[in-house]
Amino acid sequence: MKDNSDFSNTRKNPDDWVSGDEPMTGAQASYLKTLAEQVHEPFDFRADLTKAEASKLIDRLRIKAGLEDGASDRD
């Protein structure tokens, strides 16, 4: 049976996204708000975040909320 535990090539670093410099999506903004509430952080993120910046914040907040183990596959 093949070991599928290494998915390092399925998730690109947000800094490498073609659309990473575009404004964050509504879904990202909504998820950031939800995560901020879960970890009791104020939702005072800049409205002009890029998709890449929002993704990095989402990752950080997911780790803080215990939704990720903190292991980065982007390094």
C-alpha positions, 0 to 999 in steps of 0.5 A: 500500500502506498504511503500518502502521508507526504503531500508536500507537492499538493500545497504551494507556498502562498508567496509562489501563487500567481494570484497571491498579490490579488486582494483576499477573497470574501471567503478568506475574510470571513474565515479570518474573522471566524478563526480570530473569534475562536482564538480570542484575537481582535479582528483588526486585520487590514482590509487590503490583505492580499490572498497570500497574506490572508492565507498565511494568517489563516495558517497561523490562526489555524495552528493557534486554534489547534486545527493544525499541528504546526508542521509546515510543508512549505519550507 
